[in-house]
Amino acid sequence: MTMSSEEGLATALRGDGLSLRLGPFTVRLTTAISSVIAGIASLYAECVCADAPFADFHLRLRPPRGLRRWWRPQVVLDHDGAIPFAPLPYGQALAMFEWGLNWCIGTQAHTFLILHAAVVERAGRAVLLPGPPGAGKSTLCASMVVAGWRLLSDELALLSLDDGMVYPVVRPVSLKNESIAIMRRRAPEAVFSAPMRDTAKGTVVLMKAPAASIAAGTEPSRPAWIVFPRYQAGADTELKPFSKAAAHLRLGEQGLNYSIHGARGFELLADHLDRCDCFTLSYSDLDGALAMMSGLAGLAA
Amino acid sequence: MAPPAASAGHPVALVTSGGLWSLVGPWRHRAWGDEHLIYSEASGDTHQVTAAGVAVMEALAQGPASLAELVRRLGGDADDEAPMVWVAAALAAFDRLGLVERTSP
């Protein structure tokens, strides 16, 4: 069986599970849900690991038990035999995989300090784009990736506890609502999932990571900049230096496991801030924002 | 009009009250220029403070002290009301943040 073929991949997903190598993690996924099988085949085929002896996370996506599944189809995420979330509508199964995997990494991968931030890289230097939902983080991240930046993650910055590097966990970029049409226009050749409508975040479409980013999926990068994006309709594009102390406080508040690391987390975050320049980026025009980011990295716009 | 009554945690009340001040637990400090952060290992909270606030924490790190002793450690004159009120205000603020505590005389 060729694991990269959709047929083999579907057989594994329906059977004992399919292992995906995602940066430092191996995920074993089992499901018979056709939308997830199609999504994994189109978005994750290069990450399939046929001979993984061990998995960090065992996930199963399946309909909940009981009669309800006949008249109101739903999906639940089973993680090592536990069900950590309420069921979602069946059509949101692929989004549930993404969100469930984020939760697994954020709550269990404590060999990293994990910040809620997109991470992209050019020429060996990474920029972290932290931001709450709605800040325009994923749209900017996706646009930078389409413009040639390497994607490390659109959601989770994995900061090493040991070597000062940020590690990739390359997965699709999660696009929401208006950003879907924007990215379809900017990257018509990119691979997109089917739209998942009426999720808690509105309509969600996953955009496949570029092949080069997937191929470099285990190579860490050195953080050089931390940029807090803020999309505001009509706003001028403005990149302003930002206080490192305020950045520390904001990153700590948004960190997924900052409190777990205690004093070590405080020092580690401060160490990263010692080495990074911090900015805020207000924007409404993506091309202007991209030019700003290119200028920051010393690249021709 | 009469001045407002000083509550137990008010700096003016602290100036006139006794007791020893001490740190609640170990703490960490990092600075970038004139921006300072303090991390309390007791609470797990991070706070942004001024350089003067860091000086108060460092003075208390030498050991528990009365307000007057703390003012002296900071190079002030305990007979002068201004530094006493200033340090008392810092202690009151740090008390609220759970960074310092006062033991009864």
Interface residues (C-beta under 8 A of the other chain):
Chain A: S243 K244 A245 A246 H248 L249 G252 S259 G262 A263 F266 E267 A270 L273 D274
Chain B: P26 R28 R30 W32 E35 H36 L37 Y39 E41 G44 T46 Q48
